[in-house]
Amino acid sequence: MKLLILLGILFTKSSKDSTLSSIQLAQGMKSEGKVEFVVNYSRFLRSDTVTVCEFYYLLNLNSLKRKDGRVNFKAKVEIKGKNLASPIVAEWAQHSEKLLNFSIDKFWASLSPGEYDVSFSIFDLNSKNTGKALFKVSSLEKDTLLYTSDLQLLLSMYPGEDSVFGRFGYVQIPNPSSIYGAERDTLFFYMELYNLYPDTVPYFVRYYILDERGNPIRVTSPMKKSKLELPVVRDGILLKGLQTGKYTIKVQVVDPSSGKSVEDERGFVYYSAGAPGQEESQEMKYFYFIDYYASPSDLRELESLPEEGKVLYLRKFWKKFDPTPSTDYNEFFVEFVRRCKYADANFSLPEKPGRLTDRGRIYIKYGPPDERNRVTFELTSRNREHWIYYSGGLKEFVFVDLKNTGDFELVYSTEADEPSKPDWQKYVSPSDLQKRGF
C-alpha cells in the first residue's frame, strides 16, 4: 500500500525525547505496547447507505528499532461488525531509511449502517515489539435536513494532487493527535456539508475557539459562501496567543433558505513555547521580507549593506511599525509573520510561495477579509474570489484565475496603491460590487 508519508514533525526539541508518552492527547486513541502511535478517524457520507471512514495515525519512529539504518514495520487493521459476513482485514509492510521522528499514514473503509469494533496494530519487524489500539466506530446517520461529516483537523493543507492525501484539488495532511503549538500555530480543518437547500441563496459559516469550560474566546464574523461552490468547509484559524491548554474548535453552518443550522466540533491541545515573539524573530525569511512596506529607496539601501548591516537595518525597520516600541515584543511583526505563514500555507503555487501571490499580498497587507466569496464567472469560466473589508472603511478586491492555473490575479481594487486592471469589467460586473463610486 502506497500510504506512507514521512514528515519531520518535531513535538519535542530532540529525538531523544520524542515519545508520545509525553503528549497530552486531545482526541484520538493511543496505542498500548512498546510501539507507540496515535490513531484517529473521520467519517464522510458517500451514499444513503455508505459511510467512508478515514483512519489516520501518527507513528513514533523512535519507538522502532533501526537495523542497518532502516526501520521496518507491518501495520494491520481488522474491523468487525454484525452487518459484516466476515471481518474487514488489511495489512501492509513499510520501511524507511530516513532519520525522522514521526510518520503519518492513512487508510479507509466503506461501512454500511451500524457499529463496528476496530483493532489496529503495528509490528516492529526488527525488534518484534507491537503496539495496538482497540476502539469502536459507528456509521454516520443520514438525515433529510442539513447535516455534516465529522470535522477533520489537519496539520497542513495546500493546493495540489496526491493519491493518498488529495481531496478535491487540495492535499490535506490530517492531525491524528490534535496537537498544535508555536511551530505549528495554524489549525486547518475540513468538513463536508449535506442537504443544503437546493437554491442559489448563499449560506453562512462561522468558527469558534472554546476554552476548556466551553466559553468562546475567539469568534469569527459570519462568512458568506456560495452554493455554486463545492459544499465543503475548508479553512484555517490562527492559534497564536493562546495559553497552553485544551480547547475546542466549533464550526457552525447556517442555511437561511431552510432556516436550518448545524455545527460540529473537535477538541485540540495547544502548547505555547518560549518568550512572546521569540519564534517570530527567528523566522529570517520573513524578517528579510519587507517588500510590501518598504519604499524603493529602502530596498536599495538594504541591498547595498553587508550582512551585519542588513540585520541592524531590518531591526530598525520593523521597530518603526511597533505599536509598543518600549517592549521587546513587536506586535506588528508577530502579526506580519502570522499572515505570511497563512499566505504560504493557502495560496502557494508550484513556482512561487503564497506570500508573493496577489492574494497573499492583500492578505498580508490587510489581514483576513470580513467576507470572502468564491464564484465561477460564467462568461469566461474563470474562478473568481471577491474579498470585502468593512472595518476602517469599505475595501474590495476581486481576484480572477485568468490562466486557469490556480494563480488568482488581482483585477479590481478600491485602493489606490493596488490599482485595478484597465479591463476589470471584463471579469466582474459593477453590480456585483459593494462600492458604487467608480
HELIX and SHEET records of a PDB file:
HELIX    1   1 SER A   15  ASP A   17  5                                   3    
HELIX    2   2 LEU A   20  SER A   22  5                                   3    
HELIX    3   3 LEU A   61  SER A   63  5                                   3    
HELIX    4   4 GLN A  278  SER A  281  1                                   4    
HELIX    5   5 MET A  284  PHE A  287  1                                   4    
HELIX    6   6 PRO A  296  SER A  304  1                                   9    
HELIX    7   7 GLU A  307  LYS A  319  1                                  13    
HELIX    8   8 GLU A  331  PHE A  347  1                                  17    
HELIX    9   9 GLY A  354  LEU A  356  5                                   3    
HELIX   10  10 ASP A  358  TYR A  366  1                                   9    
HELIX   11  11 TRP A  424  LYS A  426  5                                   3    
HELIX   12  12 PRO A  430  ASP A  432  5                                   3    
SHEET    1   A 5 LEU A   4  LEU A   7  0                                        
SHEET    2   A 5 PHE A 102  LEU A 111 -1                                        
SHEET    3   A 5 THR A  51  ASN A  60 -1                                        
SHEET    4   A 5 PHE A  37  LEU A  45 -1                                        
SHEET    5   A 5 MET A  29  LYS A  30 -1                                        
SHEET    1   B 5 GLU A  32  GLY A  33  0                                        
SHEET    2   B 5 THR A 130  SER A 138 -1                                        
SHEET    3   B 5 GLU A 115  ASP A 124 -1                                        
SHEET    4   B 5 VAL A  71  GLY A  81 -1                                        
SHEET    5   B 5 ILE A  88  SER A  96 -1                                        
SHEET    1   C 5 TYR A 147  THR A 148  0                                        
SHEET    2   C 5 THR A 186  TYR A 194 -1                                        
SHEET    3   C 5 GLN A 152  PRO A 159 -1                                        
SHEET    4   C 5 TYR A 170  PRO A 174 -1                                        
SHEET    5   C 5 GLY A 166  ARG A 167 -1                                        
SHEET    1   D 3 TYR A 147  THR A 148  0                                        
SHEET    2   D 3 THR A 186  TYR A 194 -1                                        
SHEET    3   D 3 VAL A 232  LEU A 238 -1                                        
SHEET    1   E 5 ILE A 179  GLY A 181  0                                        
SHEET    2   E 5 LYS A 260  TYR A 271  1                                        
SHEET    3   E 5 GLY A 245  ASP A 255 -1                                        
SHEET    4   E 5 TYR A 203  LEU A 210 -1                                        
SHEET    5   E 5 PRO A 216  VAL A 219 -1                                        
SHEET    1   F 5 ILE A 179  GLY A 181  0                                        
SHEET    2   F 5 LYS A 260  TYR A 271  1                                        
SHEET    3   F 5 GLY A 245  ASP A 255 -1                                        
SHEET    4   F 5 TYR A 203  LEU A 210 -1                                        
SHEET    5   F 5 MET A 223  LYS A 225 -1                                        
SHEET    1   G 4 GLU A 371  PHE A 377  0                                        
SHEET    2   G 4 ARG A 382  TYR A 389 -1                                        
SHEET    3   G 4 LYS A 395  VAL A 400 -1                                        
SHEET    4   G 4 GLU A 409  SER A 413 -1                                        
END                                                                             
